[in-house]
Amino acid sequence: MKNNILLLPGDGVGPEVMSEAVKLIDCFNSHKLTNINYEYSDIGSIALDNYNAPLPEITLTKALKADCVLLGAIGTPKHDNNPRELKPEYGLLCLRKALNLYVNVRPIMSFEALSDSSTLKSEVISNMDILIIRELIGDIYFGEPRGFNTDSDDVYAYNTMKYSKNEITRIANFAFDAAMHRSKKVTSVDKANVLETSQLWRETVTDIASSNYNKINLNHMYIDNAAMQLIKNPKQFDVILTSNMFGDILSDEASMLTGSIGMLPSASLSNKYALYEPIHGSAPDIANKGTVNPLAMILSCAMMFEFTFNNIKLSNLIKNAVNDVLKNGIMTQDISASNDYISTSEMGDKIVEYVSKSVK
């Protein structure tokens, strides 16, 4: 039986990194390690151009039928001034909501070969292994009411930050379960000294830990302190559990610990659906130049094989290939410490080459 994947290249550098992911999937198919069928659809800016909607009905229908979704990137300056419902990013928000993708998993790993690429000292980040578990479909990004009030002389805008106990419970359970397979340490990040939503968050997370996860070492940290500690001493963290907005900020901050945002994958999960994507965004300033780093997308494929297809062997095969390529000094422009670097396509070819060596 075939495994069906929906590919959403999206905008900017999205199609470029997607091409390298397809090379890898085709490689596994050719070696009879997988039998994956994939099809393409539009989302974001390209979907606005083709369908006048950031998430066309045809894309959503395909996503609901697929085993999982692989996404490139979303957003171009062309549509920055559109109303919210016609912004490229709104398509991704709608897709997350439609697939109920309430868990976002972002591994923050250090690669020894990239120790000089980070702005932090190598001893601070060596052997770093952090897992950020971010709630993805609640919080201020989705809260209602929201909007602008233009009825008075002093125009104002407003957003609603909201969480239910059930929303907090399910993301906390996921984080605690993940921690049980690691060092059994969870840092829950909130702003409970100011926000009522964070007070409920802290209370609920504490209750779940004491009732069901007494082997977990749980500590709480305010978001401002967490942002500072992530730079000061990142290896104090193992699993970070946090809300949608705080997780958005912390995961992008943490990405720079590794030396490049182009190195980090992510998985967005529900009980039934999954979406995998690099966290680097569409980067329109470098689109179509062949310089974007495809490794975050390739490592997203590794997460896909782990979480959706339960194939740890292939997941590790990809991660080992990435590590070996970097160890041999083969790098794209963003992570190279010199003028000696290869293109996006060449990096994809190298990963396929190293993977093929391992399976022969």
C-alpha positions in Angstrom: 0.0 0.0 0.0 1.3 3.4 -0.9 1.9 6.2 1.6 0.4 9.4 0.3 2.0 12.8 0.9 0.8 16.2 -0.1 3.6 18.5 -1.2 3.0 22.3 -0.7 6.1 24.1 -2.1 4.5 27.5 -1.3 6.4 30.7 -1.9 9.9 32.2 -2.0 12.5 29.5 -1.3 9.8 27.0 -0.7 9.9 25.3 -4.1 13.7 25.2 -4.0 13.9 23.3 -0.8 10.9 21.1 -1.7 12.8 19.9 -4.8 15.6 18.6 -2.6 13.1 16.7 -0.4 11.6 15.1 -3.5 15.0 13.9 -4.5 15.3 12.1 -1.2 11.8 10.6 -1.4 12.6 9.4 -5.0 15.8 7.9 -3.7 14.1 5.9 -1.1 11.4 4.7 -3.6 14.1 3.7 -6.1 15.9 1.6 -3.5 12.5 -0.1 -2.6 12.7 1.2 0.9 9.4 3.1 0.5 6.5 3.2 -1.8 5.5 6.8 -1.5 3.0 8.6 -3.7 3.0 12.3 -3.7 1.1 15.2 -5.3 1.4 18.9 -5.3 -1.0 21.8 -4.4 -0.9 25.5 -3.7 -0.9 27.5 -0.5 0.0 31.0 0.5 1.0 33.7 -2.1 1.0 31.3 -5.1 -2.5 30.2 -4.1 -3.7 33.8 -3.9 -2.3 34.3 -7.4 -4.0 31.1 -8.8 -7.2 30.9 -6.7 -7.6 34.2 -4.9 -7.5 32.3 -1.6 -4.5 31.5 0.6 -5.9 28.0 1.3 -7.9 26.9 -1.7 -10.6 24.2 -1.2 -8.7 21.8 -3.5 -5.6 22.1 -1.3 -7.6 21.5 1.9 -9.4 18.5 0.4 -6.1 16.9 -0.6 -4.6 17.6 2.8 -7.5 15.9 4.6 -7.0 12.8 2.4 -3.2 12.6 2.7 -1.2 10.7 5.2 0.7 13.9 5.9 1.7 17.2 4.4 5.2 18.5 3.6 5.3 22.3 3.4 8.0 24.5 1.9 7.4 28.1 3.0 4.7 30.8 2.9 4.7 34.5 2.2 5.9 37.1 -0.3 6.0 41.0 0.0 3.5 41.1 -2.8 0.6 40.4 -0.5 1.8 42.1 2.7 -0.8 44.8 2.5 -3.8 42.4 1.9 -6.5 42.2 4.5 -5.9 39.3 7.1 -8.1 36.8 5.2 -6.1 37.3 2.0 -2.6 37.2 3.5 -0.5 34.2 2.5 0.2 33.3 6.2 -3.6 33.1 6.9 -3.6 30.0 4.7 -1.2 28.2 7.0 -3.2 29.3 10.1 -6.4 27.9 8.5 -4.7 24.7 7.5 -3.4 24.2 11.1 -6.9 24.8 12.4 -8.6 22.6 9.9 -6.2 19.7 10.6 -6.4 20.4 14.4 -2.6 20.6 14.5 -2.3 21.5 18.1 1.3 20.3 18.8 4.3 21.8 17.2 7.6 19.9 17.8 10.9 21.8 17.1 14.2 20.0 17.9 17.1 22.3 18.5 20.3 20.3 18.0 23.9 21.3 17.7 26.1 19.9 15.0 29.8 19.7 15.9 30.8 20.7 12.4 28.8 24.0 12.8 30.3 25.0 16.2 32.0 28.0 14.5 28.8 29.1 12.8 27.0 30.0 16.0 27.5 33.4 17.6 27.9 31.7 21.0 31.0 30.0 22.2 31.3 26.3 21.0 31.4 25.0 24.6 28.1 26.7 25.3 26.3 24.8 22.5 28.2 21.6 22.1 26.0 18.5 22.5 23.0 20.7 22.8 19.7 18.9 22.4 16.5 20.8 23.2 12.9 19.9 22.3 10.5 22.8 22.1 6.8 21.7 22.4 4.6 24.6 21.4 0.8 24.7 21.5 -0.2 25.7 18.0 -3.9 26.5 17.5 -4.8 28.5 20.5 -3.6 31.7 22.2 -3.7 35.2 20.8 -3.2 34.1 17.2 -6.6 32.6 17.1 -8.5 34.3 20.0 -11.7 36.2 19.3 -12.7 39.0 19.3 -10.0 40.7 17.4 -9.8 43.6 15.0 -9.7 47.4 14.7 -12.0 50.1 16.1 -12.1 53.2 13.9 -15.3 54.7 15.5 -13.4 57.1 17.7 -10.7 59.8 17.1 -8.2 57.5 18.7 -8.1 54.4 16.5 -7.2 51.2 18.3 -6.6 47.5 17.6 -7.3 44.6 19.9 -6.6 40.9 20.2 -7.8 38.2 22.6 -5.4 35.9 24.4 -7.4 32.8 25.4 -6.7 29.2 26.6 -9.0 26.5 27.9 -8.0 23.9 30.4 -8.5 21.2 27.8 -6.2 22.9 25.4 -3.5 23.2 28.0 -4.0 19.6 29.2 -3.5 18.0 25.8 -0.3 19.9 25.0 1.1 19.3 28.5 0.4 15.5 28.2 2.3 15.4 24.9 5.3 17.3 26.4 5.4 15.1 29.4 5.2 11.9 27.3 8.0 13.2 25.2 10.1 14.0 28.2 9.6 10.4 29.6 11.7 9.2 26.6 14.4 11.8 27.3 15.8 13.1 30.6 12.4 13.5 32.3 12.9 17.2 32.6 10.3 19.8 31.5 10.5 23.6 31.7 7.1 25.2 31.3 7.3 28.8 30.1 4.6 31.3 30.8 3.9 34.9 32.1 1.9 33.9 35.2 2.9 37.0 37.1 0.9 39.2 34.6 -1.5 37.1 32.5 -4.6 35.2 33.6 -4.1 32.7 30.7 -0.6 31.9 32.1 -2.0 31.5 35.6 -4.4 28.8 34.3 -1.5 27.4 32.2 0.8 27.0 35.2 -2.0 25.7 37.5 -3.0 23.1 34.9 0.5 22.0 34.0 1.4 21.6 37.7 -1.7 19.5 38.4 -1.1 17.2 35.5 2.6 16.6 36.5 1.8 15.9 40.1 -1.2 13.6 39.2 0.2 11.6 36.3 3.9 12.2 35.8 5.6 12.1 39.2 8.9 11.0 37.6 9.0 14.3 35.7 11.2 17.1 37.0 9.0 20.1 36.2 10.0 23.7 36.7 8.3 26.9 35.6 10.0 30.0 34.0 8.7 33.4 32.9 9.0 34.0 29.2 11.4 37.0 29.6 13.8 35.0 31.8 13.5 32.0 29.5 14.6 34.1 26.5 17.6 35.3 28.5 18.5 31.8 29.9 18.2 30.3 26.4 21.2 32.4 25.4 23.1 32.3 28.7 22.9 28.6 29.3 20.9 26.7 26.7 21.9 23.2 27.9 20.0 23.7 31.1 16.9 23.0 29.0 15.7 19.6 27.7 11.9 19.8 26.9 10.4 23.3 26.8 6.6 23.4 27.0 5.0 26.7 26.1 2.1 28.5 24.5 1.6 29.5 20.9 3.0 33.1 20.9 5.8 32.4 23.4 6.8 29.3 21.5 6.9 31.2 18.2 9.4 33.6 19.7 11.5 31.1 21.7 11.9 28.6 18.8 13.2 31.3 16.4 15.6 32.6 19.1 16.8 29.0 19.7 17.3 28.4 16.0 20.3 30.8 16.0 22.0 28.7 18.7 22.7 26.2 16.0 24.3 28.8 13.7 21.5 29.0 11.1 17.8 29.0 11.0 18.2 26.9 7.8 19.1 23.9 9.9 15.9 23.4 11.9 12.9 21.2 11.0 9.5 21.1 12.7 6.5 18.8 12.9 2.9 20.0 13.6 0.8 17.1 14.8 -2.7 16.1 15.9 -4.2 12.8 16.7 -4.9 12.1 13.0 -2.9 14.6 10.8 0.6 15.8 10.5 2.5 18.6 8.7 6.2 18.9 8.4 8.1 22.1 7.4 11.4 23.9 7.9 11.1 26.9 10.2 13.1 29.3 8.1 10.2 31.0 6.2 10.0 32.0 2.6 13.1 34.3 2.6 12.1 36.1 -0.7 15.3 38.0 -0.7 17.3 34.9 -1.6 14.6 33.0 -3.6 15.7 31.5 -6.9 19.4 32.2 -6.3 20.3 28.6 -5.4 21.8 29.6 -2.1 19.1 28.5 0.4 20.0 25.7 2.8 17.7 22.7 2.2 18.8 20.8 5.3 15.9 22.0 7.5 13.5 20.6 4.9 15.5 17.4 4.6 15.5 17.0 8.4 11.7 17.7 8.3 11.5 14.6 6.1 13.4 12.7 8.9 10.7 13.8 11.3 8.0 12.7 8.8 9.4 9.2 8.7 9.7 9.1 12.5 6.2 10.4 13.4 4.0 9.6 10.5 5.5 6.4 9.1 7.0 5.1 12.3 10.3 4.3 10.5 13.1 5.3 12.8 15.6 3.5 10.6 15.0 5.9 7.6 14.8 8.9 10.0 18.2 8.1 11.4 19.6 7.4 8.0 18.7 11.0 6.9 20.1 12.5 10.1 23.3 10.5 9.9 23.7 11.6 6.2 23.3 15.3 7.2 25.8 14.9 10.0 28.3 13.1 7.7 28.0 15.7 5.0 28.7 18.5 7.4 31.6 16.7 9.0 33.2 16.5 5.6 33.0 20.3 5.3 30.3 20.3 2.7 28.1 23.4 3.4 25.8 25.9 1.9 26.5 29.6 2.1 24.6 30.3 5.3 26.7 27.9 7.4 30.0 28.1 5.6 32.8 29.9 7.5 34.6 30.6 4.2 33.8 31.3 0.5 33.8 27.5 -0.1 30.2 26.5 -0.3 27.8 24.6 -2.5 24.4 25.4 -3.9 21.0 24.3 -2.8 20.7 21.6 -5.5 24.2 20.4 -4.8 23.5 19.9 -1.1 20.4 17.9 -2.0 22.5 15.7 -4.3 25.1 15.2 -1.6 22.5 14.0 0.9 21.1 11.6 -1.6 24.6 10.4 -2.4 25.4 9.7 1.3 22.0 8.0 1.9 22.5 5.8 -1.2 25.9 4.7 0.1 24.3 3.6 3.4 21.6 1.5 1.8 23.6 -0.4 -0.7 
